[in-house]
Amino acid sequence: MEPILKLYRGYANDQELIVMGHVFKATSIKEYDFQKKNLKNATSIINMFRIKTQSNADVYLEHNNSKIHTKTLKDGYFKFCVPLDKINNYGWIEYKVSLIYNNKPITTKESYIRPHKGNLGIISDIDDTFLVSHTLNPFKKLYIMLFRNINNRKIFKDVVSHYQALSSSGRSNNDEKNAFFYVSSSEWNLYRFITKFTEIHQLPKAVLLLKDIKTSLTDFFFTRRSNHNHKFEKIKHILEFYPNLKYVLLGDDSQDDPFLYEAICKIFPVTVKAVYIRQTGSHKKKAAIDALNTLESLKVAVCYFKNSSEAITHSKSIGII
């Protein structure tokens, strides 16, 4: 059996290209099967956390008629951050990475985004922002994750219309879309599930920035205990990587999104245009309201909403869709 090379969507600005992925050891464990139901789905989900990564594997990025070599880190993760020669291409661009096994190349293709010249970037959380996950009830969240396959997972009403409008905002050409990023405390193990879910529901194609991969059942059962410093650092990195974009941040009040976004807006006081927070409980949270009031004092448009139709109305009222 061959090792497995997985690539993730990358991103580029005018100076630098960033692409990343994992190398896994050869295994007889089958990939997550999107059609499995009930116990078979649970087994398939758990298997995503039983994978074994390959450290120090040689990987090669094919870029600009040359091969750039690096090695995987201890957890099998690799990341190429390379200078990007001046190119005229924008939008989604294909890239290739390969590894050598038994003197033969194993090559995988993915794409990275180089945003069209424009003024809007959108950063969204996943769980309970567009994917109904019941984060406030950890046992229910785990049950749904295990026993509901991807076709039975729910999305919030009207969220697709809102995201599609944000994606095409200010674009006269249908082929041009604003840069979208999904930043989550979910692990890289769930990458295929998340991308497939967004494709099924026709959400905008986006770069995913997730947490370090998990490789054991123990990790799986503690995977919902999230440290959100990862999200803060990833969002901060995006705003620094694309300093000329104006941003819309979307999240929910089930965990720390209002406070993460408050901190981001304090650091980037002229960059964030609007913040959207979904209400996940029966009542709005005072701490979230206080954080959003602070943002309003910084001239950031805010919307604390229960239904996405409210967010759409707000986005129209401030002229971003």
BAGULO-125267 format. One record per residue (C-alpha): residue number from 1; residue in one letter; x, y, z. Coordinates in nm, 4 decimals. Layout:
// BAGULO-125267
<seq NUM type A xx X yy Y zz Z>
...
//
This chain:
// BAGULO-125267
<seq 1 type M xx 0.0000 yy 0.0000 zz 0.0000>
<seq 2 type E xx 0.1134 yy 0.3516 zz -0.0792>
<seq 3 type P xx 0.1276 yy 0.6508 zz 0.1556>
<seq 4 type I xx -0.1537 yy 0.9004 zz 0.1094>
<seq 5 type L xx -0.0954 yy 1.2600 zz 0.0022>
<seq 6 type K xx -0.3726 yy 1.5083 zz 0.0879>
<seq 7 type L xx -0.3745 yy 1.8689 zz -0.0324>
<seq 8 type Y xx -0.5854 yy 2.1591 zz 0.0896>
<seq 9 type R xx -0.6930 yy 2.4751 zz -0.0859>
<seq 10 type G xx -0.4205 yy 2.7379 zz -0.0742>
<seq 11 type Y xx -0.4038 yy 3.1126 zz -0.1190>
<seq 12 type A xx -0.1768 yy 3.3789 zz -0.2660>
<seq 13 type N xx -0.1279 yy 3.7526 zz -0.2778>
<seq 14 type D xx 0.0953 yy 3.9487 zz -0.5155>
<seq 15 type Q xx 0.4157 yy 3.8357 zz -0.3422>
<seq 16 type E xx 0.3618 yy 3.4934 zz -0.1853>
<seq 17 type L xx 0.1949 yy 3.1571 zz -0.2407>
<seq 18 type I xx 0.0874 yy 2.9388 zz 0.0530>
<seq 19 type V xx -0.0246 yy 2.5781 zz 0.0023>
<seq 20 type M xx -0.0447 yy 2.2957 zz 0.2539>
<seq 21 type G xx -0.1403 yy 1.9350 zz 0.3147>
<seq 22 type H xx -0.0675 yy 1.6118 zz 0.5025>
<seq 23 type V xx 0.1081 yy 1.2862 zz 0.4284>
<seq 24 type F xx -0.0437 yy 0.9746 zz 0.5891>
<seq 25 type K xx 0.1035 yy 0.6298 zz 0.6304>
<seq 26 type A xx -0.0362 yy 0.3498 zz 0.4173>
<seq 27 type T xx -0.3520 yy 0.2113 zz 0.5753>
<seq 28 type S xx -0.6340 yy -0.0319 zz 0.5141>
<seq 29 type I xx -0.8817 yy 0.2097 zz 0.6743>
<seq 30 type K xx -1.1221 yy 0.3403 zz 0.4129>
<seq 31 type E xx -1.1855 yy 0.7110 zz 0.3679>
<seq 32 type Y xx -1.5034 yy 0.8620 zz 0.5072>
<seq 33 type D xx -1.8004 yy 0.7322 zz 0.3093>
<seq 34 type F xx -2.0540 yy 1.0108 zz 0.2639>
<seq 35 type Q xx -2.3397 yy 0.7642 zz 0.2045>
<seq 36 type K xx -2.3086 yy 0.5536 zz 0.5204>
<seq 37 type K xx -2.5894 yy 0.5762 zz 0.7750>
<seq 38 type N xx -2.6311 yy 0.5311 zz 1.1513>
<seq 39 type L xx -2.3666 yy 0.2991 zz 1.3023>
<seq 40 type K xx -2.1801 yy 0.2697 zz 0.9723>
<seq 41 type N xx -2.1577 yy 0.6487 zz 0.9546>
<seq 42 type A xx -2.0307 yy 0.6578 zz 1.3147>
<seq 43 type T xx -1.7622 yy 0.4037 zz 1.2286>
<seq 44 type S xx -1.6656 yy 0.6044 zz 0.9214>
<seq 45 type I xx -1.6394 yy 0.9258 zz 1.1260>
<seq 46 type I xx -1.4303 yy 0.7607 zz 1.3979>
<seq 47 type N xx -1.1972 yy 0.6148 zz 1.1348>
<seq 48 type M xx -1.1103 yy 0.9695 zz 1.0285>
<seq 49 type F xx -0.9402 yy 1.0042 zz 1.3669>
<seq 50 type R xx -0.7529 yy 0.6706 zz 1.3484>
<seq 51 type I xx -0.5210 yy 0.7780 zz 1.0676>
<seq 52 type K xx -0.1441 yy 0.7763 zz 1.1148>
<seq 53 type T xx 0.0666 yy 1.0594 zz 0.9793>
<seq 54 type Q xx 0.4100 yy 1.0351 zz 0.8172>
<seq 55 type S xx 0.6749 yy 1.2655 zz 0.9604>
<seq 56 type N xx 0.9756 yy 1.3847 zz 0.7621>
<seq 57 type A xx 0.8315 yy 1.2718 zz 0.4290>
<seq 58 type D xx 0.9782 yy 1.4384 zz 0.1202>
<seq 59 type V xx 0.7236 yy 1.6468 zz -0.0703>
<seq 60 type Y xx 0.7698 yy 1.8554 zz -0.3848>
<seq 61 type L xx 0.5690 yy 2.1547 zz -0.5037>
<seq 62 type E xx 0.5665 yy 2.1959 zz -0.8808>
<seq 63 type H xx 0.5658 yy 2.5711 zz -0.9369>
<seq 64 type N xx 0.6934 yy 2.7996 zz -1.2103>
<seq 65 type N xx 0.8652 yy 2.5176 zz -1.4025>
<seq 66 type S xx 1.0607 yy 2.4075 zz -1.0954>
<seq 67 type K xx 1.0241 yy 2.1618 zz -0.8071>
<seq 68 type I xx 1.0453 yy 2.3028 zz -0.4563>
<seq 69 type H xx 1.1343 yy 2.0475 zz -0.1895>
<seq 70 type T xx 1.0335 yy 2.0345 zz 0.1755>
<seq 71 type K xx 0.9617 yy 1.7715 zz 0.4415>
<seq 72 type T xx 0.6580 yy 1.7050 zz 0.6577>
<seq 73 type L xx 0.6515 yy 1.8060 zz 1.0219>
<seq 74 type K xx 0.6111 yy 1.5618 zz 1.3106>
<seq 75 type D xx 0.2332 yy 1.5413 zz 1.2563>
<seq 76 type G xx 0.2643 yy 1.4806 zz 0.8816>
<seq 77 type Y xx 0.1692 yy 1.8384 zz 0.7979>
<seq 78 type F xx 0.3545 yy 2.0384 zz 0.5356>
<seq 79 type K xx 0.3252 yy 2.3955 zz 0.4232>
<seq 80 type F xx 0.4966 yy 2.5734 zz 0.1357>
<seq 81 type C xx 0.5356 yy 2.9494 zz 0.1710>
<seq 82 type V xx 0.7147 yy 3.0551 zz -0.1461>
<seq 83 type P xx 0.7734 yy 3.3825 zz -0.3297>
<seq 84 type L xx 0.5262 yy 3.4316 zz -0.6109>
<seq 85 type D xx 0.6679 yy 3.5811 zz -0.9278>
<seq 86 type K xx 0.4521 yy 3.8434 zz -1.0876>
<seq 87 type I xx 0.1617 yy 3.6715 zz -1.2630>
<seq 88 type N xx -0.1570 yy 3.8011 zz -1.4181>
<seq 89 type N xx -0.3875 yy 3.5166 zz -1.3162>
<seq 90 type Y xx -0.6593 yy 3.5701 zz -1.0580>
<seq 91 type G xx -0.9282 yy 3.3505 zz -0.9080>
<seq 92 type W xx -0.8730 yy 2.9787 zz -0.8444>
<seq 93 type I xx -0.5482 yy 2.8414 zz -0.9883>
<seq 94 type E xx -0.4381 yy 2.4764 zz -0.9938>
<seq 95 type Y xx -0.1219 yy 2.3555 zz -0.8219>
<seq 96 type K xx 0.0482 yy 2.0134 zz -0.7887>
<seq 97 type V xx 0.2425 yy 1.8459 zz -0.5088>
<seq 98 type S xx 0.4120 yy 1.5076 zz -0.5260>
<seq 99 type L xx 0.6014 yy 1.2630 zz -0.3086>
<seq 100 type I xx 0.8276 yy 0.9768 zz -0.4132>
<seq 101 type Y xx 0.7445 yy 0.6213 zz -0.3062>
<seq 102 type N xx 0.9462 yy 0.3235 zz -0.4305>
<seq 103 type N xx 1.1077 yy 0.5540 zz -0.6859>
<seq 104 type K xx 0.7687 yy 0.6463 zz -0.8304>
<seq 105 type P xx 0.5918 yy 0.9816 zz -0.7891>
<seq 106 type I xx 0.2545 yy 1.0119 zz -0.6184>
<seq 107 type T xx 0.1052 yy 1.3379 zz -0.7414>
<seq 108 type T xx -0.2043 yy 1.5231 zz -0.6215>
<seq 109 type K xx -0.3650 yy 1.8398 zz -0.7560>
<seq 110 type E xx -0.5549 yy 2.1137 zz -0.5736>
<seq 111 type S xx -0.6169 yy 2.4847 zz -0.6234>
<seq 112 type Y xx -0.5281 yy 2.8098 zz -0.4536>
<seq 113 type I xx -0.7011 yy 3.1448 zz -0.4704>
<seq 114 type R xx -0.5452 yy 3.4702 zz -0.5761>
<seq 115 type P xx -0.8264 yy 3.7199 zz -0.5169>
<seq 116 type H xx -0.9406 yy 3.9373 zz -0.8022>
<seq 117 type K xx -0.8724 yy 4.3043 zz -0.7526>
<seq 118 type G xx -1.1558 yy 4.4167 zz -0.5313>
<seq 119 type N xx -1.2350 yy 4.5306 zz -0.1856>
<seq 120 type L xx -1.4104 yy 4.2516 zz 0.0025>
<seq 121 type G xx -1.2931 yy 3.9400 zz 0.1896>
<seq 122 type I xx -1.5302 yy 3.7203 zz 0.3882>
<seq 123 type I xx -1.4284 yy 3.5109 zz 0.6896>
<seq 124 type S xx -1.6820 yy 3.2712 zz 0.8373>
<seq 125 type D xx -1.6942 yy 3.0250 zz 1.1233>
<seq 126 type I xx -1.8561 yy 2.6867 zz 1.0442>
<seq 127 type D xx -2.0308 yy 2.5165 zz 1.3384>
<seq 128 type D xx -2.3601 yy 2.6908 zz 1.4219>
<seq 129 type T xx -2.2747 yy 2.9710 zz 1.1818>
<seq 130 type F xx -2.3872 yy 2.7900 zz 0.8677>
<seq 131 type L xx -2.3758 yy 2.4199 zz 0.9711>
<seq 132 type V xx -2.6310 yy 2.3352 zz 1.2424>
<seq 133 type S xx -2.4125 yy 2.1668 zz 1.5068>
<seq 134 type H xx -2.5725 yy 2.2262 zz 1.8506>
<seq 135 type T xx -2.2464 yy 2.3376 zz 2.0092>
<seq 136 type L xx -2.4308 yy 2.4426 zz 2.3265>
<seq 137 type N xx -2.5247 yy 2.0765 zz 2.3811>
<seq 138 type P xx -2.2010 yy 1.8718 zz 2.3497>
<seq 139 type F xx -2.3744 yy 1.5327 zz 2.3744>
<seq 140 type K xx -2.6259 yy 1.6224 zz 2.1035>
<seq 141 type K xx -2.3484 yy 1.7616 zz 1.8888>
<seq 142 type L xx -2.1496 yy 1.4389 zz 1.9186>
<seq 143 type Y xx -2.4586 yy 1.2261 zz 1.8496>
<seq 144 type I xx -2.5440 yy 1.4186 zz 1.5320>
<seq 145 type M xx -2.1844 yy 1.4090 zz 1.4133>
<seq 146 type L xx -2.1710 yy 1.0311 zz 1.4576>
<seq 147 type F xx -2.5166 yy 0.9193 zz 1.3476>
<seq 148 type R xx -2.6246 yy 1.1699 zz 1.0826>
<seq 149 type N xx -2.4481 yy 1.1404 zz 0.7517>
<seq 150 type I xx -2.3651 yy 1.4405 zz 0.5386>
<seq 151 type N xx -2.6968 yy 1.4289 zz 0.3532>
<seq 152 type N xx -2.8878 yy 1.4529 zz 0.6810>
<seq 153 type R xx -2.6898 yy 1.7393 zz 0.8323>
<seq 154 type K xx -2.8791 yy 2.0679 zz 0.8353>
<seq 155 type I xx -2.7891 yy 2.4150 zz 0.7169>
<seq 156 type F xx -2.9525 yy 2.7333 zz 0.8427>
<seq 157 type K xx -3.2288 yy 2.8751 zz 0.6269>
<seq 158 type D xx -3.1268 yy 3.1588 zz 0.3916>
<seq 159 type V xx -2.7582 yy 3.1348 zz 0.4840>
<seq 160 type V xx -2.6691 yy 3.0204 zz 0.1308>
<seq 161 type S xx -2.8410 yy 3.3226 zz -0.0240>
<seq 162 type H xx -2.6506 yy 3.5538 zz 0.2106>
<seq 163 type Y xx -2.3126 yy 3.3932 zz 0.1438>
<seq 164 type Q xx -2.3636 yy 3.3815 zz -0.2324>
<seq 165 type A xx -2.4572 yy 3.7508 zz -0.2324>
<seq 166 type L xx -2.1432 yy 3.8349 zz -0.0324>
<seq 167 type S xx -1.9342 yy 3.6227 zz -0.2676>
<seq 168 type S xx -2.0506 yy 3.8146 zz -0.5772>
<seq 169 type S xx -2.0796 yy 4.1582 zz -0.4136>
<seq 170 type G xx -1.9294 yy 4.4306 zz -0.6297>
<seq 171 type R xx -1.8572 yy 4.1882 zz -0.9133>
<seq 172 type S xx -1.9938 yy 4.2542 zz -1.2593>
<seq 173 type N xx -1.8297 yy 3.9409 zz -1.3973>
<seq 174 type N xx -1.9921 yy 3.6161 zz -1.2811>
<seq 175 type D xx -1.6543 yy 3.4413 zz -1.2955>
<seq 176 type E xx -1.5081 yy 3.6787 zz -1.0376>
<seq 177 type K xx -1.5808 yy 3.6105 zz -0.6723>
<seq 178 type N xx -1.4704 yy 3.7687 zz -0.3481>
<seq 179 type A xx -1.2226 yy 3.5726 zz -0.1369>
<seq 180 type F xx -1.3951 yy 3.3435 zz 0.1143>
<seq 181 type F xx -1.2316 yy 3.1766 zz 0.4153>
<seq 182 type Y xx -1.3858 yy 2.9215 zz 0.6537>
<seq 183 type V xx -1.1934 yy 2.9347 zz 0.9821>
<seq 184 type S xx -1.2928 yy 2.6783 zz 1.2420>
<seq 185 type S xx -1.1845 yy 2.4971 zz 1.5567>
<seq 186 type S xx -1.2616 yy 2.1709 zz 1.3771>
<seq 187 type E xx -0.9548 yy 1.9610 zz 1.2950>
<seq 188 type W xx -0.8055 yy 1.8863 zz 0.9538>
<seq 189 type N xx -0.9577 yy 1.5373 zz 0.9899>
<seq 190 type L xx -1.2937 yy 1.6898 zz 0.8924>
<seq 191 type Y xx -1.1677 yy 1.8730 zz 0.5822>
<seq 192 type R xx -1.3347 yy 1.6417 zz 0.3278>
<seq 193 type F xx -1.6613 yy 1.6436 zz 0.5214>
<seq 194 type I xx -1.6711 yy 2.0246 zz 0.5368>
<seq 195 type T xx -1.5781 yy 2.0808 zz 0.1725>
<seq 196 type K xx -1.8331 yy 1.8233 zz 0.0581>
<seq 197 type F xx -2.1037 yy 1.9808 zz 0.2757>
<seq 198 type T xx -2.0361 yy 2.3258 zz 0.1296>
<seq 199 type E xx -2.0462 yy 2.1830 zz -0.2244>
<seq 200 type I xx -2.3778 yy 2.0039 zz -0.1635>
<seq 201 type H xx -2.5371 yy 2.3267 zz -0.0407>
<seq 202 type Q xx -2.3686 yy 2.5501 zz -0.3012>
<seq 203 type L xx -2.1891 yy 2.7659 zz -0.0489>
<seq 204 type P xx -1.9003 yy 2.9727 zz -0.1911>
<seq 205 type K xx -1.5771 yy 2.7867 zz -0.2580>
<seq 206 type A xx -1.3388 yy 2.8859 zz 0.0196>
<seq 207 type V xx -0.9994 yy 2.8323 zz 0.1751>
<seq 208 type L xx -1.0314 yy 2.6277 zz 0.4954>
<seq 209 type L xx -0.8062 yy 2.6966 zz 0.7924>
<seq 210 type L xx -0.8546 yy 2.4286 zz 1.0580>
<seq 211 type K xx -0.6885 yy 2.2991 zz 1.3749>
<seq 212 type D xx -0.4022 yy 2.0501 zz 1.4055>
<seq 213 type I xx -0.4906 yy 1.6997 zz 1.2975>
<seq 214 type K xx -0.5889 yy 1.4328 zz 1.5535>
<seq 215 type T xx -0.4740 yy 1.0720 zz 1.5230>
<seq 216 type S xx -0.6371 yy 0.8718 zz 1.8028>
<seq 217 type L xx -0.9783 yy 0.7820 zz 1.9448>
<seq 218 type T xx -0.8918 yy 0.9674 zz 2.2645>
<seq 219 type D xx -0.8319 yy 1.2804 zz 2.0594>
<seq 220 type F xx -1.1627 yy 1.2271 zz 1.8833>
<seq 221 type F xx -1.3709 yy 1.2180 zz 2.2010>
<seq 222 type F xx -1.2026 yy 1.5332 zz 2.3277>
<seq 223 type T xx -1.2081 yy 1.7074 zz 1.9906>
<seq 224 type R xx -1.4974 yy 1.9342 zz 2.0865>
<seq 225 type R xx -1.2970 yy 2.0938 zz 2.3670>
<seq 226 type S xx -1.1646 yy 2.3778 zz 2.1610>
<seq 227 type N xx -0.8919 yy 2.6297 zz 2.2178>
<seq 228 type H xx -0.9871 yy 2.9304 zz 2.0091>
<seq 229 type N xx -0.6432 yy 3.0928 zz 2.0007>
<seq 230 type H xx -0.6005 yy 2.9061 zz 1.6729>
<seq 231 type K xx -0.8937 yy 3.0928 zz 1.5184>
<seq 232 type F xx -0.7680 yy 3.4302 zz 1.6353>
<seq 233 type E xx -0.4217 yy 3.3699 zz 1.4902>
<seq 234 type K xx -0.5587 yy 3.2423 zz 1.1582>
<seq 235 type I xx -0.7946 yy 3.5389 zz 1.1151>
<seq 236 type K xx -0.5199 yy 3.7837 zz 1.2099>
<seq 237 type H xx -0.2932 yy 3.6181 zz 0.9519>
<seq 238 type I xx -0.5530 yy 3.6569 zz 0.6744>
<seq 239 type L xx -0.5989 yy 4.0274 zz 0.7455>
<seq 240 type E xx -0.2221 yy 4.0770 zz 0.7446>
<seq 241 type F xx -0.1809 yy 3.8720 zz 0.4254>
<seq 242 type Y xx -0.4432 yy 4.0763 zz 0.2380>
<seq 243 type P xx -0.4164 yy 4.4238 zz 0.3951>
<seq 244 type N xx -0.5975 yy 4.5998 zz 0.1096>
<seq 245 type L xx -0.9246 yy 4.4085 zz 0.1455>
<seq 246 type K xx -1.2204 yy 4.5145 zz 0.3570>
<seq 247 type Y xx -1.3617 yy 4.2297 zz 0.5612>
<seq 248 type V xx -1.6929 yy 4.0827 zz 0.6677>
<seq 249 type L xx -1.6702 yy 3.8463 zz 0.9677>
<seq 250 type L xx -1.9448 yy 3.5911 zz 1.0348>
<seq 251 type G xx -1.9810 yy 3.3781 zz 1.3466>
<seq 252 type D xx -2.2165 yy 3.2787 zz 1.6259>
<seq 253 type D xx -2.2583 yy 3.3284 zz 1.9989>
<seq 254 type S xx -2.2203 yy 2.9625 zz 2.1057>
<seq 255 type Q xx -1.8542 yy 3.0118 zz 2.1965>
<seq 256 type D xx -1.6032 yy 3.2956 zz 2.1556>
<seq 257 type D xx -1.6682 yy 3.4486 zz 1.8124>
<seq 258 type P xx -1.7981 yy 3.7877 zz 1.9401>
<seq 259 type F xx -1.4866 yy 3.8327 zz 2.1532>
<seq 260 type L xx -1.2433 yy 3.7059 zz 1.8900>
<seq 261 type Y xx -1.3931 yy 3.9481 zz 1.6394>
<seq 262 type E xx -1.3857 yy 4.2304 zz 1.8927>
<seq 263 type A xx -1.0117 yy 4.1742 zz 1.9426>
<seq 264 type I xx -0.9528 yy 4.1570 zz 1.5661>
<seq 265 type C xx -1.1358 yy 4.4847 zz 1.5080>
<seq 266 type K xx -0.9328 yy 4.6561 zz 1.7798>
<seq 267 type I xx -0.6103 yy 4.5511 zz 1.6069>
<seq 268 type F xx -0.7385 yy 4.6335 zz 1.2560>
<seq 269 type P xx -0.9573 yy 4.9412 zz 1.3176>
<seq 270 type V xx -0.9990 yy 5.0393 zz 0.9520>
<seq 271 type T xx -1.0100 yy 4.6931 zz 0.7935>
<seq 272 type V xx -1.3286 yy 4.5231 zz 0.9173>
<seq 273 type K xx -1.6451 yy 4.6545 zz 0.7576>
<seq 274 type A xx -1.9105 yy 4.4399 zz 0.9262>
<seq 275 type V xx -1.9525 yy 4.1652 zz 1.1861>
<seq 276 type Y xx -2.2417 yy 3.9163 zz 1.1888>
<seq 277 type I xx -2.3184 yy 3.7007 zz 1.4927>
<seq 278 type R xx -2.5859 yy 3.4305 zz 1.4857>
<seq 279 type Q xx -2.7952 yy 3.3888 zz 1.8013>
<seq 280 type T xx -2.7898 yy 3.0175 zz 1.8889>
<seq 281 type G xx -2.9971 yy 3.0150 zz 2.2080>
<seq 282 type S xx -3.3429 yy 3.1412 zz 2.3000>
<seq 283 type H xx -3.2021 yy 3.4742 zz 2.4213>
<seq 284 type K xx -2.9277 yy 3.7076 zz 2.3121>
<seq 285 type K xx -2.6236 yy 3.7007 zz 2.5385>
<seq 286 type K xx -2.5337 yy 4.0161 zz 2.7274>
<seq 287 type A xx -2.1592 yy 3.9576 zz 2.6861>
<seq 288 type A xx -2.2040 yy 3.9264 zz 2.3097>
<seq 289 type I xx -2.4160 yy 4.2434 zz 2.3016>
<seq 290 type D xx -2.1455 yy 4.4302 zz 2.4962>
<seq 291 type A xx -1.8761 yy 4.3136 zz 2.2520>
<seq 292 type L xx -2.0829 yy 4.4240 zz 1.9525>
<seq 293 type N xx -2.1545 yy 4.7607 zz 2.1159>
<seq 294 type T xx -1.7794 yy 4.8091 zz 2.1408>
<seq 295 type L xx -1.7483 yy 4.7320 zz 1.7703>
<seq 296 type E xx -2.0160 yy 4.9864 zz 1.6857>
<seq 297 type S xx -1.8148 yy 5.2485 zz 1.8754>
<seq 298 type L xx -1.5285 yy 5.1639 zz 1.6362>
<seq 299 type K xx -1.7601 yy 5.2329 zz 1.3388>
<seq 300 type V xx -1.7959 yy 4.8624 zz 1.2518>
<seq 301 type A xx -2.1431 yy 4.7661 zz 1.1303>
<seq 302 type V xx -2.2843 yy 4.4846 zz 1.3437>
<seq 303 type C xx -2.5808 yy 4.2494 zz 1.3213>
<seq 304 type Y xx -2.6818 yy 4.0085 zz 1.5992>
<seq 305 type F xx -2.9419 yy 3.7930 zz 1.4304>
<seq 306 type K xx -3.1535 yy 3.4819 zz 1.4795>
<seq 307 type N xx -3.2427 yy 3.4227 zz 1.1148>
<seq 308 type S xx -3.0212 yy 3.4794 zz 0.8109>
<seq 309 type S xx -3.2992 yy 3.6843 zz 0.6499>
<seq 310 type E xx -3.2188 yy 3.9540 zz 0.9088>
<seq 311 type A xx -2.8522 yy 3.9421 zz 0.8105>
<seq 312 type I xx -2.9433 yy 3.9773 zz 0.4428>
<seq 313 type T xx -3.1594 yy 4.2821 zz 0.5169>
<seq 314 type H xx -2.8759 yy 4.4361 zz 0.7181>
<seq 315 type S xx -2.6177 yy 4.3709 zz 0.4446>
<seq 316 type K xx -2.8447 yy 4.5430 zz 0.1932>
<seq 317 type S xx -2.8965 yy 4.8379 zz 0.4269>
<seq 318 type I xx -2.5208 yy 4.9047 zz 0.4573>
<seq 319 type G xx -2.4582 yy 4.8450 zz 0.0870>
<seq 320 type I xx -2.2326 yy 4.5379 zz 0.0962>
<seq 321 type I xx -2.4762 yy 4.3277 zz -0.1108>
//
